[in-house]
Amino acid sequence: MIEAEFNPDKRIALFQKKQVRRVIHNREWWFVITDVIVALTDSVDASEYLKKLRKRDQPLAEAFKGGGQLVPPLGIAFETTGGRQLLQCWNTEGIFRLIQSIPSPKAEPFKRWLAKIGYERIQEIEDPELATKRTRALYQAKGYSDDWIEKRMRSIAIRDELTGEWKKRGVREQREYAILTAEISKAAFGLTPMEYAEYKKLKRENRPDHMTDLELIFSMLGEAATTEIARNQDAQDFPENQQAAHAGGTVAGNARRELETKSGRKVVTSDNYLSLAPSVKKVKQIKKEI
């Protein structure tokens, strides 16, 4: 299983109310294969379904190994209930090949859905501002407040800046990104990302999307401080950047504790936004205006 370079632009798309996780790698969308199988078949064990599928479809099995003209699937890290795990993902072309092997009445609608997503990605490459506008549209459709959306969009920009800095400083492995992120979170909030997600009763949901305003603010402080410290200290490779991550997270942690002492309230809460559901109609309406 090949591991893709880190990219924070992971999103969950909806196909007929089924969640399909995806990530941008090499300027194109890659989709979690088991999510696609569940969306097409309603299988309760997508991994087992895929295993049987590869046994009975030899050309598909060869494509998974890199045979033929298709790029093979990649192992890309996602946060799951069991922690950060590598999940097999395939690009649009590979998913089209996978669909050929799955007998499902949803196959044709899914192909049209993939084509639409691919077209939107081309538009975003030509005009990067579209990606930001569409992300805002999704948050608006879910019912988030404008103030929260502004903080979330800023947090995404700060995270992008941090991961770009890590990449320039020799931190390239998925596992190292996860460790550094956990280092910041533990120092800032006293919780690792997985512990944070469990505390908020999240499963496959994106943890920052369920942070309160204050949680977002201190998360941004920890990551922005880490970027600043790494630059000023010219941190190189993993060990030095781990020290910078701990120091940056500590800056946020100290500020959080001071606020909690003076306000008499904890910053980290079990509150989440699971009750918010996207309005497909509103998303389409907003996209028409973009």
N, C-alpha and C positions, 0 to 999 in steps of 0.2 A: 504494500500500500504506500503510495507516494504522498508525502506531506507537502501541502501548498504553503507558500509564504503567508505570513499573517496579513489579514486585511480586515479592518474593523467594520467594513460595510456589509454586515450580515442583516438580512431582513426575513420576515415571515410573510409569504404571499398566501392568498386564499383562493382555492379552486373549489367551487361548490361547497363552501363552508369548511373545507378540509385544509389544514395548515401544511404548507410546503416550505421548509426552510431552504434558504438560498444564500449565496455569497458571491461577490464579484472577485474573480481571479483572472489575471491577464486581460482585463477590460471586458470580460463577458460573464454572464450568469452561470453559476454551477449550482445544481439542485441536489438535495439529499435524496438518494435513490429510494430508501425505504419509505420516505414520505410520499414520493410519487406512487409507489406501489399501493400504499394505503389509500391514497386519493382515488386510484383507479379500481381497486378491488375490494376495499373495506376489510382487508385481511387483518386478522388479530395478531399474526406473527409474520411481519413483512420480511424479516431476515430469513426465515425458513422458506417462505414463498420464493424469495430470490435464489436461494440455494437450489431448490427444485427446478426453477426456471433455467438456471445455468446448466443443470444436468441434462435437460431435455432439448436445449437449444445450443448446439456446439458452436456455431458461429458467434453467438452472443458471448459464450464463455471465452472464446478466443479474443473477442473485442475487449473483454475485461482485462486480459493479460497483455494487451497492446498489439494484438495481431490485427492485420487489415489496415484500413486507412483511418480508423477512428482513434482519437486520443483516448487513452484508458481513463477510468475513474481515478479520482484523487482522494486521499484521506485528508479531510479538513476538520479542524478542531471546532467543536461547538460546546456550549455549556448545556449539560443535561442534568436530570435529577441525580444521576450517579457521579456528577462532577464533570470536568472538561474531558470530552472524548473525541476521538477521531471518527468521523462518519464518512462513509463512501459517498462521494458526490460525482456527478457527471455533467458535462456541459450540454447545451441544448441539442446539439447533433447526436450526442450519445443517448440522451433521454428519448429522442425520436426513435432511435434504434431499439431501445428497451421497450417502448410502446408497441412496436411491431410484434413482440413476443407475448404480449399480455392480451388475452381475449376479454375485452371489456367494452360495453356500450358507451363508456365515457371516453374512449380513446380519441375520437374525432374532436369532441369539444376540448379535450385537454391539449391536442395539437394546436388548435386555434388560440387557446390561452397562452401556450408557449410562444407562438408567433407574435402575439401582441406584446408580451413581456420583452421579447427580443427587440422589437421595433422601438419600444420605449427606452431600452438601454442604448440603442444607436442614437436616439435623440439626446439622451443625457450626455453621451460622449461628445457630441457636437456642441451642446450647450449645457455645461455642468450645473448651471443654476437651476435647471429643470429638476434635477435630482433633489435639491434642497426644497424646492417648491412642492414636489410630490410627497416628500416626507412630512412637510408641514400639513399638507392636505389630509394625509392619513391620520395624523394626530388630531386634527380638527374634527374629522369625521367620527373619531372615537369619543369625542367629547371633552378632550383635555382643554384647560383654560389657555388663553393666549399667553399669559404670564409664564405658565409652566412650559409651554412650547418654546418660548424664547430661551429659557434656561436649558431645556433639553437640546436645542439646536446648538447653543453655545458649548454645551458639554461634549457634543459630538465633534465640534471643531477642535476643542482642546485635546480630546482623545486622539484625533488624527495627528495633531502636532506632536504629541508625545510618542506615538508609535513610529512616526516618521523619524523622530530623533533617535529612537532605539535602533531602528534599521541602519541609520548612518553610523551608529556607534558600535556596530558589530553584534547586535542582539538580533538573531535571525530565526531562531527556532521557535516553533509553536509552543513547546513546553516552557521555554524561557520567558516568552511573553506572558504566559499564564502565571508563572511564579512571580514575576515582577508585579503583575496586576494584583495578585493576592497579597504581596508585600505591602503595597500602598493601601489596600483595603483594610488589612489587619491593623496597620498602624493608625489609620484614620478613624476606623469605626470599631475596632476590636473584633471584627468578623471577616473571614475570608469570603470571596464571592459566593461559594457554595453554601456556606453557613448563612450568609445574608439572604440568599434565595429561599432557603428552608425556613428561615424566620418569617419571611413574607408569604410563605405558602405558595411559592411559584414552582411550576413544573418545567415546561419548555419555554416559558415566557422570558423575554429579555429583561434582565434585572434593572438596568437604569430606567426602563420605561415605567417602572413601578416605584421609583423613588419620589419622596416628597420634595418640595421646594428646597428645604434646608439640606436634605440628604444630597440633592444634586449640587448644591453650592459647595458643600464640604468635599464632595467627590471631585469637583472641578478644581478646588484649591489643592488637594493632594496631588492631582495629576499635573497641574500647572507648576506647582512647586518642584515636583520631580523633574520636569523638563528644564526649569531654570537652574536647578542644582547640577544636573547632568551637563548642561552647557558650560556653566561657570567653572566646574571642576574638571571639564573635559573628560568625563567618564568614558572608558573604553571597555568593550566586551562585557560579558555577563556579570562577573563579580563586582566590578566598580559600579555598574548600573543598578545592581541589587542594593548596594549601599545608598545610592542616590534615591532609589525608590522608597527605601525605609525612611530616609531623612525627609523626603517630600511628604510621605504619608503621616509622619510624626508632626510636621507643621500643621496639617489639617486636624490631626488628632488632638493636639494641644489647644487649638482654637475651638474645637467642638466641646472639649471638656470645660473650657472657660465659660462658654455660652451656657452649657448645662448647669454649671454652678450658679451663675448669675440669674438664669431664667427659672431654674427649678424644674426644668422639663428635659427629658431625653430627646436627642436629635433622631436617633434611629428608632423607628416604630415598625410595627407589623402591618401598618396600612399599605394597601396596594390598590391598583386600578383594574383589578380583574372584573369588576362589575361593568366596565366600559366595553361596549361592543361596537365595532365599526359599522357605520351606515354605508352600505355599498352604493346606494342611490346618491348620497351626499358626496362620496369620493368621486363618482363619475361626473357629478355636477361641477365640482371644484376643478377636476382635471380638464374639463371643457374650457374653463376660464383661463387655464395656464397656457 
